[in-house]
Amino acid sequence: MNIRKAELKDANLIADLEAKCLKNPWPLSQIEYEISSNPCAITIIAEKDGELLGYLDYLITFDSSSICRIAVYHEHRNKGIASSLLEEMDKNLKENSVSWSTLEVRTSNGNAINLYKKRGYELITTKKAYYDDGEDALYMVRCY
Ligand SMILES: CC(C)(COP(=O)(O)OP(=O)(O)OC[C@H]1O[C@@H](n2cnc3c(N)ncnc32)[C@H](O)[C@@H]1OP(=O)(O)O)[C@@H](O)C(=O)NCCC(=O)NCCS
């Protein structure tokens, strides 16, 4: 498996991954913006033999960071792909002297919550009705 920065040519594949894995998937235009124009965004992908397996999009603003999107195709889950993407992010955050990383996750998303806890994220608070459909979000933080 190879992890690398996403390029514009990857945007269509990432849009497919978003559509299959995430509620309220980002449109292609948002993915293209993250890859090519958003000065704070870093988008990385995990691939094998040219096949997209998963992706991670996060922001760095001064000494803080936030995870925007993470997704792995269903058939490739529980093989450590998301963990590898987060490890790659960790390396970059340390190189950039980032102090903490934050995220929001649906209270119903047990898989993702387990993943984040294992990676050192702690629950700070619950954001009530954070999502469009009224679901609450857990707000989690990891200090570096
Ligand atoms: C959350 C997600 C990215 C995890 O990807 P993954 O590649 O399967 O994660 P990993 O294989 O690195 O798993 C790491 C840990 O996550 C937890 N986990 C992942 N899948 C799990 C499952 N099906 N059941 C229970 N725990 C699970 C476990 O703690 C696991 O550690 P372990 O297997 O070493 O015990 C993936 O399930 C996904 O794409 N979900 C849909 C999109 C999504 O919800 N994104 C998060 C939005 S906040």
The ligand as an ORCA input file, in Angstrom:
! r2SCAN-3c Opt
* xyz 0 1
  C     -14.010      4.749     10.274
  C     -13.201      4.116      9.141
  C     -12.512      5.234      8.350
  C     -12.164      3.153      9.727
  O     -11.359      2.671      8.663
  P     -10.521      1.302      8.797
  O      -9.490      1.344      7.729
  O     -11.442      0.142      8.847
  O      -9.852      1.474     10.238
  P      -8.640      0.604     10.781
  O      -8.607     -0.695     10.066
  O      -7.438      1.444     10.798
  O      -9.153      0.307     12.259
  C      -8.609      0.954     13.406
  C      -9.523      0.786     14.597
  O     -10.818      1.335     14.331
  C     -11.784      0.559     15.012
  N     -12.652     -0.076     14.022
  C     -12.569      0.039     12.695
  N     -13.559     -0.691     12.116
  C     -14.266     -1.256     13.129
  C     -15.396     -2.110     13.172
  N     -15.982     -2.571     12.045
  N     -15.892     -2.481     14.361
  C     -15.309     -2.060     15.489
  N     -14.216     -1.251     15.502
  C     -13.696     -0.864     14.350
  C     -11.017     -0.440     15.802
  O     -10.702      0.111     17.055
  C      -9.763     -0.623     14.988
  O      -8.642     -1.065     15.692
  P      -8.189     -2.598     15.650
  O      -8.782     -3.231     14.421
  O      -6.712     -2.494     15.563
  O      -8.720     -3.172     16.921
  C     -14.136      3.298      8.188
  O     -14.951      2.435      8.981
  C     -15.023      4.146      7.293
  O     -14.630      4.535      6.182
  N     -16.252      4.452      7.745
  C     -17.195      5.249      6.936
  C     -16.780      6.692      6.866
  C     -16.746      7.318      8.243
  O     -17.600      7.064      9.071
  N     -15.756      8.198      8.458
  C     -15.582      8.885      9.731
  C     -16.347     10.152      9.751
  S     -16.033     11.040     11.274
*
